[in-house]
């Protein structure tokens, strides 16, 4: 997890690669005078993770024991 926070890999990294490609294609084809697209315009929006309650954690752990 520590390495991933410094150098993302997996799905998040793939999202960045695709966003770079999409931004390049969109910018070379944008109309003159229009502001350039930014990388964040092409990244998926991930909702922040909601913290689990103690009851939810217990249910998850119980499911491993079944």
TAKAQUI-V95830 format. One record per residue. RES is the residue in one small letter. SS is DSSP state (h for helix, s for strand, l for the rest). PSI is psi in radians with two decimals (NA if undefined). OMEGA is omega in radians with two decimals (none if undefined). Layout:
BEGIN
RES|SS|PSI|OMEGA + RES|SS|PSI|OMEGA
END
This chain:
BEGIN
x|l|-0.64|3.13 + x|h|-0.78|3.13 + x|h|-0.71|-3.13 + x|h|-0.55|3.11 + x|h|-0.43|3.12 + x|h|-0.83|-3.12 + x|l|1.59|-3.09 + x|l|2.53|3.07 + x|l|3.04|3.12 + x|l|-2.53|-3.04 + x|h|-0.69|-3.12 + x|h|-0.75|3.13 + x|h|-0.69|3.11 + x|h|-0.66|3.09 + x|h|-0.73|3.13 + x|h|-0.74|3.12 + x|h|-0.78|-3.13 + x|h|-0.64|3.12 + x|h|-0.67|3.12 + x|h|-0.84|3.14 + x|h|-0.78|-3.13 + x|h|-0.71|3.14 + x|h|-0.71|3.13 + x|h|-0.84|-3.12 + x|h|-0.76|-3.13 + x|h|-0.68|-3.09 + x|h|-0.60|3.12 + x|h|-0.30|-3.14 + x|l|0.12|-3.12 + x|l|2.67|3.12 + x|l|2.62|3.10 + x|l|2.44|3.11 + x|l|-0.22|3.10 + x|l|2.47|-3.14 + x|l|2.51|-3.14 + x|l|2.60|3.06 + x|l|2.66|3.11 + x|l|2.79|-3.13 + x|h|-0.72|-3.10 + x|h|-0.35|3.10 + x|h|-0.32|-3.05 + x|h|0.07|3.09 + x|l|2.42|3.09 + x|l|2.55|3.13 + x|l|2.10|3.12 + x|l|2.15|3.11 + x|l|2.54|3.12 + x|l|2.48|-3.13 + x|l|2.33|3.11 + x|l|2.37|3.13 + x|l|2.50|3.13 + x|l|2.59|3.05 + x|l|2.90|3.12 + x|h|-0.68|3.12 + x|h|-0.70|3.11 + x|h|-0.72|3.12 + x|h|-0.72|3.12 + x|h|-0.74|3.13 + x|h|-0.69|3.12 + x|h|-0.81|-3.14 + x|h|-0.68|3.11 + x|h|-0.61|-3.13 + x|h|-0.44|3.10 + x|h|-0.42|-3.09 + x|h|-0.22|-3.08 + x|l|NA|none
END
